[in-house]
């Protein structure tokens, strides 16, 4: 089970840290992805981490503003978002798979590689 949290209403230029807590998984060897879906748009991958292999991957559109990390002792992954923009408004989902490495996260339908999903947390950025 995955539980995402930390979303909210933020002004442009602000920051947020999203959390994804997992239970029932071998967390430290899992690939963990963050995805987002804005109204009327397709789901897009923004970041992926596989901490045991030291792999991090970001979509070009968020490189430099988003940071993905994990606390394996807490079975929790984080997505720190800085300098929020109105176009970051979306429902953010975390996903996990224990059998894969990180796919190219910004590839179309990269989300298909992940078999376990959290319920999503809404981020709204006001201008």
Buried (B, 14 or more C-beta within 10 A) or exposed (E): EBBBBBBEEBEEEBEBEBBBBBEEBEBEEBBBBBBBBBEEEEBBBBBBBBBBEEEBBBBEEBEEBBBBBBEBEEBBBBBBBBEBBEEBBBBBBBBBBEEBEBBEBBEEEBBEBBEBBBEBBEBBBEE
